[in-house]
Amino acid sequence: MASDIEIARAAKTRPIAEIGEKLGIPAEALESYGSTKAKVRSDFIKSLSDRPDGKLVLVTAINPTPAGEGKTTTSVGLGDGLNRIGKKAAICLREPSLGPCFGMKGGAAGGGHAQVVPMEDINLHFTGDFHAITSAHNLLSALIDNHIYWGNALDIDVRRITWRRVMDMNDRSLRQIVSSLGGVANGYPREAGFDITVASEIMAILCLAADLDDLQARLGDIVVGYRRDRTAVTARDLEADGAMTVLLKEAMQPNLVQTLENNPAFIHGGPFANIAHGCNSVVATKTALKLADYVVTEAGFGADLGAEKFFDIKCRKAGLSPSAAVIVATIRALKMNGGVGKDDLGKENVEALKKGCVNLGRHIENVKQFGVPVVVAINHFVTDTDAEVAAIREYAKEQGVEAILCQHWAKGSEGTEELARKVVEMVDGDSAQFAPLYEDDLPLFEKIQTVARRIYRADEAIAEKTVRDQLHKWEADGFGHLPVCMAKTQYSFSTDPNLRGAPTGHTVPVREVRLSAGAGFIVAICGEIMTMPGLPKIPSANHIRLDDAGSIEGLF
C-alpha cells in the first residue's frame, strides 16, 4: 500500500493558474510560488466585496486519540465530493506547523487519496507565512528590550513585560529563560520565555484581520507589558506596528493550492486549537465564500476546542454564519474511548464501540447548542466491520443525526459522494440558526464558566484570586466584551488527558490568563497545557531524511 507522500508525489497536478480559473480568479490576480502554489492578490480580494456569499460548512471531530480521526482528510474528501456531484466548492485549511511535523503528530495535508498538494511544500516552509509571523513577533520582542536599553522613555516595568518570544519548533528548554545575560552591553537581565509560533498573538491577528489596515490597527493594539503605574504599553507606543505590518504584507495574502483531484484549496494561517483559536484565516474563508457556492473549512482537534472557538471567536468576530457541521469519527478511536488498547483496535468489539460512542454523542450535543445542523462522517478503516458500522449508525440515529460511511482515504471523491449529497441537503434546507454560546457583555470569568459547564460538562472552573483580579482589571480597562480562548488538552473534555469518553462532574482549573488585545480575545490557560510543546522520546525528525534521489523520506 502506497504511503501518503508516495500518493502525493504521484499526483498529476495542474498549473495553479488553471486551479484559479475554476473559481474565476484571473492569472494576473495570482502571485505564483512555482507552478503549483500561489498567493491571491489583496487588490483582487477587495474587488469581490459586492458579490454574494456561498455557504459555509464546518468539519470538526471527536477528541483525538492515537488511533486517528482524519479531520483534514475528511475536509479534503468532502470538498472533492462536492465538486464531484457538480457543485462549485472550495476548501479552507490551516497551514501546518513545523513543530508537529518533526515531533509526533506529523503534517496536516490530508491523507491517502484525499490530500492537498504539493504535500512536502505545505508541510515544510510553504510560502514563508510562518517565518514572516515569527519575524514580526520577534521584531517586537527586540524593540521592547532595545527601548529599555536606550533609556526606557515609556517607563516600562521590566518585571511586568508580558510579551514573549516565539519559534516554530517544539523546544521545551525555551519555555522559561533569562535573557540579556553577559554584561551591561547586552541590556538588563530579566525572565522571559518562548511560545511556539502557532500560539503567537500575531498568528491570531493575521487570521482574524480583514485587510492590511485592520492588521496594522490590531498589531498596534497589542499589549506588551505595563508601566510602573500599571498602565498598559502597546506595540503602537513602541512605534512597532508599521514595520511589523511590512513584514506581514505578503503573508496576509491567502495561499491557493489544489487537491489530488485538482480542486481549489485555500491554506492560510495556522493557530493550534489547544492553545490558540484553531481556525484558518478570515480573509481566506471570506475570499472563498465570494468565489465558491460551498466552502468547507475545518477547526482543530475535537469540537470541544476547535468548533467552540470557530463559533465563539471566528464567526462572532468575522460575522460568519455556518450552514452545517460535519463531525468526523473513526470506529477505532471510539473503541479506544470505550477502553480498548491500541494493539487491539483491529479486532471487532461492538460493545466497546457502543461504550465509546458517548464521546461522539457529547460532541453532537455541543455543536447543536450553536444552532447548526450536524451529520457524522465515519472515516473508514479497513479493519472496520459491518456490525461496528451498523452500531455507530444506530447510535447516531438515536442522537437525531445521520452517520455516513466515508471511504475518501482509499477512493477519493468517490468515497464521499453520499456525504456531499447529505451536506447539500442540509445546507439547502436552510435550517441553521447559528448563535454563539454566550453574549459579549457577560463577565470574563462567567464566559470561562459557561464554556466549562456547557461544553466540557464540568461542575465549575476555578482560579486563584490573582487570576480573577486580573480579569476584573481587564474588564475595568475596557476588555470585558472580548470572547475567551480556552487553552486546554485536546485529548479529553476535562483537563486530564487520560480521561476519555464523556466525563462529567470534573473541575477546570485556570492557572493563568493572557490578554490578546490585538487579536481580540482573552486566553485562559487550563490545567497542565503548555504554549511551547516538547518533542516525544522518539520524534518524527529522527526518521526524516533525503534519499539518494534527493526526495524526502519519513514526512507524513
LOMARMAR-885044 format. One record per residue (C-alpha): residue number from 1; residue in three letters; x, z, y. Coordinates in steps of 0.05 Angstrom, whole numbers, plus 5000, padded with zeros to 4 digits. Layout:
ATOM   k   r    u    w    v
ATOM NUM ala    X    Z    Y
...
END
This chain:
ATOM   k   r    u    w    v
ATOM   1 met 5000 5000 5000
ATOM   2 ala 5028 4980 5068
ATOM   3 ser 5044 5034 5119
ATOM   4 asp 5013 5036 5188
ATOM   5 ile 5077 5009 5220
ATOM   6 glu 5082 4953 5169
ATOM   7 ile 5009 4933 5181
ATOM   8 ala 5020 4934 5256
ATOM   9 arg 5085 4894 5251
ATOM  10 ala 5049 4840 5211
ATOM  11 ala 4993 4832 5263
ATOM  12 lys 4981 4765 5296
ATOM  13 thr 4979 4787 5368
ATOM  14 arg 4953 4743 5424
ATOM  15 pro 4985 4736 5494
ATOM  16 ile 4960 4792 5537
ATOM  17 ala 4930 4742 5587
ATOM  18 glu 4883 4719 5532
ATOM  19 ile 4861 4790 5520
ATOM  20 gly 4848 4798 5594
ATOM  21 glu 4806 4734 5594
ATOM  22 lys 4758 4766 5544
ATOM  23 leu 4740 4816 5599
ATOM  24 gly 4743 4767 5656
ATOM  25 ile 4810 4792 5682
ATOM  26 pro 4848 4733 5713
ATOM  27 ala 4921 4725 5695
ATOM  28 glu 4943 4739 5766
ATOM  29 ala 4910 4808 5763
ATOM  30 leu 4957 4829 5706
ATOM  31 glu 5028 4854 5714
ATOM  32 ser 5058 4837 5646
ATOM  33 tyr 5107 4881 5608
ATOM  34 gly 5128 4829 5558
ATOM  35 ser 5077 4785 5523
ATOM  36 thr 5032 4839 5492
ATOM  37 lys 5021 4892 5545
ATOM  38 ala 5005 4892 5619
ATOM  39 lys 4981 4934 5676
ATOM  40 val 4916 4916 5713
ATOM  41 arg 4929 4910 5787
ATOM  42 ser 4896 4960 5833
ATOM  43 asp 4871 4907 5882
ATOM  44 phe 4832 4873 5825
ATOM  45 ile 4803 4940 5804
ATOM  46 lys 4778 4952 5876
ATOM  47 ser 4743 4884 5874
ATOM  48 leu 4699 4907 5817
ATOM  49 ser 4664 4963 5855
ATOM  50 asp 4597 4927 5864
ATOM  51 arg 4589 4910 5790
ATOM  52 pro 4541 4949 5746
ATOM  53 asp 4570 4996 5694
ATOM  54 gly 4568 4987 5619
ATOM  55 lys 4550 5042 5571
ATOM  56 leu 4599 5098 5554
ATOM  57 val 4607 5124 5482
ATOM  58 leu 4650 5185 5466
ATOM  59 val 4686 5193 5400
ATOM  60 thr 4703 5265 5382
ATOM  61 ala 4714 5302 5317
ATOM  62 ile 4713 5365 5276
ATOM  63 asn 4771 5414 5283
ATOM  64 pro 4836 5382 5260
ATOM  65 thr 4867 5401 5193
ATOM  66 pro 4929 5379 5154
ATOM  67 ala 4880 5335 5114
ATOM  68 gly 4869 5288 5174
ATOM  69 glu 4808 5266 5212
ATOM  70 gly 4824 5199 5245
ATOM  71 lys 4791 5203 5313
ATOM  72 thr 4835 5150 5346
ATOM  73 thr 4830 5105 5284
ATOM  74 thr 4754 5111 5288
ATOM  75 ser 4753 5096 5362
ATOM  76 val 4792 5032 5349
ATOM  77 gly 4749 5015 5289
ATOM  78 leu 4685 5025 5329
ATOM  79 gly 4710 4982 5386
ATOM  80 asp 4727 4927 5337
ATOM  81 gly 4660 4936 5302
ATOM  82 leu 4621 4928 5366
ATOM  83 asn 4658 4864 5381
ATOM  84 arg 4645 4840 5310
ATOM  85 ile 4570 4845 5319
ATOM  86 gly 4573 4805 5383
ATOM  87 lys 4578 4859 5436
ATOM  88 lys 4626 4857 5495
ATOM  89 ala 4665 4921 5482
ATOM  90 ala 4730 4954 5503
ATOM  91 ile 4763 5018 5482
ATOM  92 cys 4797 5070 5526
ATOM  93 leu 4850 5116 5495
ATOM  94 arg 4904 5163 5517
ATOM  95 glu 4978 5148 5515
ATOM  96 pro 5017 5185 5461
ATOM  97 ser 5068 5238 5479
ATOM  98 leu 5139 5235 5451
ATOM  99 gly 5133 5309 5432
ATOM 100 pro 5085 5299 5373
ATOM 101 cys 5117 5232 5355
ATOM 102 phe 5183 5267 5340
ATOM 103 gly 5150 5332 5319
ATOM 104 met 5094 5340 5268
ATOM 105 lys 5032 5302 5289
ATOM 106 gly 5061 5232 5295
ATOM 107 gly 5037 5177 5342
ATOM 108 ala 4967 5161 5367
ATOM 109 ala 4956 5087 5359
ATOM 110 gly 4905 5090 5303
ATOM 111 gly 4919 5074 5231
ATOM 112 gly 4912 5023 5176
ATOM 113 his 4873 4962 5199
ATOM 114 ala 4845 4999 5259
ATOM 115 gln 4904 5003 5306
ATOM 116 val 4925 4984 5376
ATOM 117 val 4989 4944 5383
ATOM 118 pro 5047 4940 5398
ATOM 119 met 5047 5005 5359
ATOM 120 glu 5121 5022 5368
ATOM 121 asp 5119 5010 5443
ATOM 122 ile 5055 5050 5453
ATOM 123 asn 5083 5109 5414
ATOM 124 leu 5150 5109 5450
ATOM 125 his 5165 5090 5522
ATOM 126 phe 5107 5042 5532
ATOM 127 thr 5104 5022 5606
ATOM 128 gly 5140 5084 5631
ATOM 129 asp 5080 5123 5656
ATOM 130 phe 5102 5189 5625
ATOM 131 his 5172 5181 5653
ATOM 132 ala 5142 5170 5722
ATOM 133 ile 5098 5232 5716
ATOM 134 thr 5158 5273 5692
ATOM 135 ser 5200 5249 5750
ATOM 136 ala 5146 5262 5802
ATOM 137 his 5134 5332 5774
ATOM 138 asn 5208 5350 5774
ATOM 139 leu 5219 5320 5843
ATOM 140 leu 5171 5372 5869
ATOM 141 ser 5208 5426 5830
ATOM 142 ala 5274 5404 5861
ATOM 143 leu 5243 5402 5931
ATOM 144 ile 5218 5474 5924
ATOM 145 asp 5287 5501 5906
ATOM 146 asn 5320 5457 5959
ATOM 147 his 5273 5483 6013
ATOM 148 ile 5291 5554 5995
ATOM 149 tyr 5366 5538 5994
ATOM 150 trp 5364 5509 6064
ATOM 151 gly 5333 5569 6098
ATOM 152 asn 5262 5574 6069
ATOM 153 ala 5225 5558 6133
ATOM 154 leu 5158 5565 6096
ATOM 155 asp 5177 5636 6075
ATOM 156 ile 5163 5622 6001
ATOM 157 asp 5167 5685 5959
ATOM 158 val 5215 5666 5903
ATOM 159 arg 5180 5717 5859
ATOM 160 arg 5114 5681 5866
ATOM 161 ile 5133 5608 5853
ATOM 162 thr 5082 5583 5802
ATOM 163 trp 5107 5511 5795
ATOM 164 arg 5147 5500 5731
ATOM 165 arg 5187 5440 5707
ATOM 166 val 5167 5392 5651
ATOM 167 met 5195 5345 5599
ATOM 168 asp 5160 5301 5547
ATOM 169 met 5190 5334 5486
ATOM 170 asn 5177 5396 5445
ATOM 171 asp 5232 5445 5463
ATOM 172 arg 5214 5519 5454
ATOM 173 ser 5281 5542 5483
ATOM 174 leu 5259 5519 5552
ATOM 175 arg 5193 5557 5555
ATOM 176 gln 5225 5613 5596
ATOM 177 ile 5291 5603 5633
ATOM 178 val 5332 5629 5690
ATOM 179 ser 5353 5575 5739
ATOM 180 ser 5405 5568 5794
ATOM 181 leu 5459 5609 5759
ATOM 182 gly 5532 5595 5776
ATOM 183 gly 5542 5620 5847
ATOM 184 val 5520 5610 5918
ATOM 185 ala 5526 5534 5917
ATOM 186 asn 5472 5530 5864
ATOM 187 gly 5418 5567 5901
ATOM 188 tyr 5380 5632 5888
ATOM 189 pro 5373 5651 5814
ATOM 190 arg 5302 5660 5791
ATOM 191 glu 5259 5659 5730
ATOM 192 ala 5228 5592 5714
ATOM 193 gly 5205 5551 5654
ATOM 194 phe 5185 5484 5626
ATOM 195 asp 5119 5457 5601
ATOM 196 ile 5110 5392 5563
ATOM 197 thr 5094 5333 5608
ATOM 198 val 5024 5326 5580
ATOM 199 ala 5008 5396 5607
ATOM 200 ser 5033 5378 5677
ATOM 201 glu 4982 5382 5733
ATOM 202 ile 5008 5315 5755
ATOM 203 met 4986 5285 5689
ATOM 204 ala 4916 5314 5701
ATOM 205 ile 4916 5289 5773
ATOM 206 leu 4936 5218 5752
ATOM 207 cys 4879 5219 5700
ATOM 208 leu 4826 5244 5749
ATOM 209 ala 4846 5207 5813
ATOM 210 ala 4802 5150 5836
ATOM 211 asp 4856 5109 5871
ATOM 212 leu 4924 5117 5906
ATOM 213 asp 4894 5151 5968
ATOM 214 asp 4858 5201 5924
ATOM 215 leu 4922 5210 5883
ATOM 216 gln 4963 5228 5945
ATOM 217 ala 4910 5275 5971
ATOM 218 arg 4907 5311 5904
ATOM 219 leu 4983 5315 5899
ATOM 220 gly 4985 5346 5968
ATOM 221 asp 4935 5399 5946
ATOM 222 ile 4980 5425 5890
ATOM 223 val 4994 5499 5900
ATOM 224 val 5067 5511 5882
ATOM 225 gly 5071 5585 5899
ATOM 226 tyr 5057 5637 5952
ATOM 227 arg 5089 5666 6014
ATOM 228 arg 5104 5739 6024
ATOM 229 asp 5037 5747 6058
ATOM 230 arg 5004 5718 5994
ATOM 231 thr 4981 5654 6028
ATOM 232 ala 4988 5591 5986
ATOM 233 val 5044 5539 5994
ATOM 234 thr 5025 5468 5976
ATOM 235 ala 5063 5404 5960
ATOM 236 arg 5037 5378 6026
ATOM 237 asp 5071 5436 6062
ATOM 238 leu 5136 5413 6030
ATOM 239 glu 5122 5341 6051
ATOM 240 ala 5129 5321 5978
ATOM 241 asp 5064 5284 5968
ATOM 242 gly 5087 5217 5996
ATOM 243 ala 5149 5210 5953
ATOM 244 met 5111 5233 5891
ATOM 245 thr 5058 5180 5903
ATOM 246 val 5112 5127 5909
ATOM 247 leu 5139 5148 5840
ATOM 248 leu 5069 5143 5811
ATOM 249 lys 5047 5078 5844
ATOM 250 glu 5056 5034 5782
ATOM 251 ala 5037 5089 5734
ATOM 252 met 4969 5094 5768
ATOM 253 gln 4950 5024 5743
ATOM 254 pro 4918 5025 5674
ATOM 255 asn 4952 4991 5615
ATOM 256 leu 4918 4935 5576
ATOM 257 val 4937 4922 5503
ATOM 258 gln 4899 4897 5442
ATOM 259 thr 4874 4919 5374
ATOM 260 leu 4896 4887 5309
ATOM 261 glu 4834 4843 5316
ATOM 262 asn 4855 4822 5386
ATOM 263 asn 4802 4861 5423
ATOM 264 pro 4817 4894 5491
ATOM 265 ala 4842 4965 5495
ATOM 266 phe 4860 5006 5557
ATOM 267 ile 4912 5060 5543
ATOM 268 his 4926 5104 5603
ATOM 269 gly 4944 5176 5614
ATOM 270 gly 4953 5229 5561
ATOM 271 pro 4936 5302 5574
ATOM 272 phe 4933 5344 5510
ATOM 273 ala 4865 5374 5496
ATOM 274 asn 4891 5441 5470
ATOM 275 ile 4930 5456 5534
ATOM 276 ala 4901 5406 5584
ATOM 277 his 4836 5367 5592
ATOM 278 gly 4848 5316 5536
ATOM 279 cys 4819 5251 5565
ATOM 280 asn 4847 5184 5585
ATOM 281 ser 4846 5166 5659
ATOM 282 val 4783 5159 5701
ATOM 283 val 4809 5095 5732
ATOM 284 ala 4818 5063 5663
ATOM 285 thr 4749 5086 5640
ATOM 286 lys 4714 5063 5703
ATOM 287 thr 4751 4996 5702
ATOM 288 ala 4729 4985 5630
ATOM 289 leu 4657 5002 5648
ATOM 290 lys 4657 4948 5701
ATOM 291 leu 4685 4896 5653
ATOM 292 ala 4650 4911 5586
ATOM 293 asp 4579 4926 5564
ATOM 294 tyr 4602 4981 5516
ATOM 295 val 4663 5026 5527
ATOM 296 val 4688 5070 5471
ATOM 297 thr 4732 5128 5492
ATOM 298 glu 4759 5190 5456
ATOM 299 ala 4772 5262 5474
ATOM 300 gly 4828 5300 5439
ATOM 301 phe 4823 5346 5379
ATOM 302 gly 4756 5376 5359
ATOM 303 ala 4693 5374 5401
ATOM 304 asp 4702 5447 5420
ATOM 305 leu 4762 5426 5462
ATOM 306 gly 4764 5351 5478
ATOM 307 ala 4689 5337 5482
ATOM 308 glu 4674 5401 5521
ATOM 309 lys 4728 5383 5573
ATOM 310 phe 4706 5310 5573
ATOM 311 phe 4636 5332 5591
ATOM 312 asp 4651 5392 5636
ATOM 313 ile 4712 5365 5673
ATOM 314 lys 4720 5289 5669
ATOM 315 cys 4646 5269 5670
ATOM 316 arg 4629 5323 5722
ATOM 317 lys 4686 5303 5769
ATOM 318 ala 4681 5227 5760
ATOM 319 gly 4605 5221 5758
ATOM 320 leu 4604 5192 5688
ATOM 321 ser 4543 5196 5643
ATOM 322 pro 4557 5183 5569
ATOM 323 ser 4503 5149 5528
ATOM 324 ala 4523 5171 5458
ATOM 325 ala 4574 5211 5419
ATOM 326 val 4607 5199 5351
ATOM 327 ile 4634 5259 5313
ATOM 328 val 4688 5239 5263
ATOM 329 ala 4695 5278 5199
ATOM 330 thr 4731 5269 5133
ATOM 331 ile 4708 5296 5067
ATOM 332 arg 4779 5320 5055
ATOM 333 ala 4780 5361 5120
ATOM 334 leu 4712 5391 5107
ATOM 335 lys 4734 5412 5037
ATOM 336 met 4794 5445 5069
ATOM 337 asn 4746 5482 5116
ATOM 338 gly 4710 5503 5052
ATOM 339 gly 4773 5536 5024
ATOM 340 val 4806 5480 4984
ATOM 341 gly 4882 5476 4987
ATOM 342 lys 4916 5413 5010
ATOM 343 asp 4942 5396 4940
ATOM 344 asp 4872 5397 4911
ATOM 345 leu 4836 5355 4963
ATOM 346 gly 4836 5293 4918
ATOM 347 lys 4791 5327 4867
ATOM 348 glu 4715 5324 4873
ATOM 349 asn 4688 5391 4899
ATOM 350 val 4617 5385 4926
ATOM 351 glu 4608 5460 4933
ATOM 352 ala 4669 5468 4976
ATOM 353 leu 4648 5408 5017
ATOM 354 lys 4579 5439 5030
ATOM 355 lys 4612 5504 5049
ATOM 356 gly 4660 5469 5098
ATOM 357 cys 4604 5429 5129
ATOM 358 val 4588 5488 5174
ATOM 359 asn 4647 5465 5218
ATOM 360 leu 4614 5397 5226
ATOM 361 gly 4546 5430 5239
ATOM 362 arg 4575 5472 5295
ATOM 363 his 4603 5411 5330
ATOM 364 ile 4537 5374 5323
ATOM 365 glu 4501 5433 5356
ATOM 366 asn 4552 5437 5411
ATOM 367 val 4551 5363 5430
ATOM 368 lys 4474 5364 5430
ATOM 369 gln 4478 5420 5482
ATOM 370 phe 4503 5368 5532
ATOM 371 gly 4441 5324 5521
ATOM 372 val 4479 5268 5487
ATOM 373 pro 4453 5236 5422
ATOM 374 val 4500 5243 5362
ATOM 375 val 4520 5204 5300
ATOM 376 val 4571 5227 5247
ATOM 377 ala 4625 5178 5225
ATOM 378 ile 4652 5194 5155
ATOM 379 asn 4723 5168 5158
ATOM 380 his 4732 5144 5086
ATOM 381 phe 4789 5162 5040
ATOM 382 val 4799 5130 4971
ATOM 383 thr 4791 5198 4938
ATOM 384 asp 4721 5209 4965
ATOM 385 thr 4667 5208 4911
ATOM 386 asp 4595 5183 4915
ATOM 387 ala 4570 5254 4904
ATOM 388 glu 4611 5280 4962
ATOM 389 val 4589 5224 5009
ATOM 390 ala 4516 5238 4990
ATOM 391 ala 4526 5313 5004
ATOM 392 ile 4553 5303 5074
ATOM 393 arg 4498 5253 5089
ATOM 394 glu 4445 5302 5066
ATOM 395 tyr 4477 5358 5108
ATOM 396 ala 4478 5314 5170
ATOM 397 lys 4405 5295 5158
ATOM 398 glu 4387 5370 5157
ATOM 399 gln 4421 5375 5226
ATOM 400 gly 4377 5319 5252
ATOM 401 val 4432 5265 5254
ATOM 402 glu 4455 5207 5212
ATOM 403 ala 4522 5205 5176
ATOM 404 ile 4552 5136 5165
ATOM 405 leu 4608 5119 5117
ATOM 406 cys 4663 5081 5154
ATOM 407 gln 4719 5042 5120
ATOM 408 his 4757 5016 5180
ATOM 409 trp 4825 5040 5157
ATOM 410 ala 4821 4993 5098
ATOM 411 lys 4775 4938 5123
ATOM 412 gly 4779 4938 5199
ATOM 413 ser 4716 4920 5236
ATOM 414 glu 4681 4901 5171
ATOM 415 gly 4682 4975 5154
ATOM 416 thr 4648 4997 5219
ATOM 417 glu 4592 4947 5225
ATOM 418 glu 4539 4998 5205
ATOM 419 leu 4567 5050 5254
ATOM 420 ala 4569 4998 5310
ATOM 421 arg 4496 4979 5299
ATOM 422 lys 4476 5052 5299
ATOM 423 val 4513 5065 5364
ATOM 424 val 4479 5005 5397
ATOM 425 glu 4412 5031 5373
ATOM 426 met 4427 5100 5403
ATOM 427 val 4452 5071 5469
ATOM 428 asp 4394 5022 5476
ATOM 429 gly 4346 5078 5460
ATOM 430 asp 4367 5109 5526
ATOM 431 ser 4353 5179 5502
ATOM 432 ala 4415 5212 5533
ATOM 433 gln 4400 5267 5584
ATOM 434 phe 4471 5288 5600
ATOM 435 ala 4485 5352 5637
ATOM 436 pro 4548 5396 5639
ATOM 437 leu 4547 5464 5606
ATOM 438 tyr 4549 5506 5670
ATOM 439 glu 4536 5499 5744
ATOM 440 asp 4592 5493 5796
ATOM 441 asp 4572 5557 5832
ATOM 442 leu 4578 5603 5770
ATOM 443 pro 4635 5653 5779
ATOM 444 leu 4700 5631 5746
ATOM 445 phe 4702 5685 5692
ATOM 446 glu 4629 5671 5677
ATOM 447 lys 4647 5599 5665
ATOM 448 ile 4700 5622 5616
ATOM 449 gln 4649 5668 5583
ATOM 450 thr 4599 5611 5578
ATOM 451 val 4647 5566 5541
ATOM 452 ala 4670 5623 5496
ATOM 453 arg 4599 5643 5477
ATOM 454 arg 4562 5576 5475
ATOM 455 ile 4618 5531 5447
ATOM 456 tyr 4664 5579 5408
ATOM 457 arg 4607 5627 5389
ATOM 458 ala 4649 5686 5409
ATOM 459 asp 4618 5753 5427
ATOM 460 glu 4658 5752 5492
ATOM 461 ala 4720 5731 5529
ATOM 462 ile 4766 5788 5551
ATOM 463 ala 4822 5790 5603
ATOM 464 glu 4867 5842 5636
ATOM 465 lys 4848 5866 5705
ATOM 466 thr 4905 5825 5735
ATOM 467 val 4874 5761 5707
ATOM 468 arg 4805 5779 5733
ATOM 469 asp 4834 5798 5801
ATOM 470 gln 4870 5731 5804
ATOM 471 leu 4804 5694 5790
ATOM 472 his 4769 5735 5845
ATOM 473 lys 4826 5717 5893
ATOM 474 trp 4818 5643 5879
ATOM 475 glu 4743 5649 5889
ATOM 476 ala 4757 5681 5957
ATOM 477 asp 4805 5624 5973
ATOM 478 gly 4751 5572 5961
ATOM 479 phe 4766 5551 5889
ATOM 480 gly 4707 5585 5856
ATOM 481 his 4669 5519 5847
ATOM 482 leu 4722 5490 5801
ATOM 483 pro 4709 5480 5726
ATOM 484 val 4752 5515 5674
ATOM 485 cys 4801 5482 5626
ATOM 486 met 4809 5525 5564
ATOM 487 ala 4879 5524 5533
ATOM 488 lys 4866 5546 5461
ATOM 489 thr 4887 5530 5390
ATOM 490 gln 4856 5466 5365
ATOM 491 tyr 4851 5489 5293
ATOM 492 ser 4793 5538 5300
ATOM 493 phe 4733 5556 5342
ATOM 494 ser 4769 5623 5351
ATOM 495 thr 4838 5636 5378
ATOM 496 asp 4863 5648 5307
ATOM 497 pro 4887 5580 5280
ATOM 498 asn 4877 5603 5208
ATOM 499 leu 4803 5619 5217
ATOM 500 arg 4769 5556 5194
ATOM 501 gly 4695 5539 5185
ATOM 502 ala 4648 5564 5239
ATOM 503 pro 4667 5636 5256
ATOM 504 thr 4622 5679 5299
ATOM 505 gly 4629 5748 5330
ATOM 506 his 4702 5739 5350
ATOM 507 thr 4735 5753 5417
ATOM 508 val 4771 5703 5462
ATOM 509 pro 4830 5737 5497
ATOM 510 val 4851 5703 5562
ATOM 511 arg 4923 5723 5574
ATOM 512 glu 4938 5680 5635
ATOM 513 val 4903 5635 5686
ATOM 514 arg 4934 5578 5726
ATOM 515 leu 4906 5543 5787
ATOM 516 ser 4908 5467 5785
ATOM 517 ala 4882 5456 5856
ATOM 518 gly 4902 5383 5858
ATOM 519 ala 4871 5366 5791
ATOM 520 gly 4810 5408 5808
ATOM 521 phe 4805 5459 5753
ATOM 522 ile 4827 5528 5731
ATOM 523 val 4868 5533 5666
ATOM 524 ala 4852 5593 5622
ATOM 525 ile 4907 5605 5571
ATOM 526 cys 4878 5638 5509
ATOM 527 gly 4909 5673 5450
ATOM 528 glu 4979 5650 5430
ATOM 529 ile 4973 5578 5452
ATOM 530 met 5038 5551 5484
ATOM 531 thr 5042 5500 5541
ATOM 532 met 5110 5479 5513
ATOM 533 pro 5104 5467 5438
ATOM 534 gly 5161 5475 5389
ATOM 535 leu 5185 5430 5333
ATOM 536 pro 5168 5445 5260
ATOM 537 lys 5221 5464 5208
ATOM 538 ile 5229 5391 5188
ATOM 539 pro 5210 5348 5248
ATOM 540 ser 5189 5276 5243
ATOM 541 ala 5251 5259 5283
ATOM 542 asn 5293 5273 5221
ATOM 543 his 5263 5211 5188
ATOM 544 ile 5260 5162 5246
ATOM 545 arg 5316 5110 5248
ATOM 546 leu 5333 5036 5255
ATOM 547 asp 5341 4995 5191
ATOM 548 asp 5394 4942 5180
ATOM 549 ala 5349 4890 5214
ATOM 550 gly 5341 4934 5276
ATOM 551 ser 5268 4952 5261
ATOM 552 ile 5243 5023 5269
ATOM 553 glu 5231 5064 5206
ATOM 554 gly 5194 5131 5200
ATOM 555 leu 5148 5125 5261
ATOM 556 phe 5075 5139 5243
END
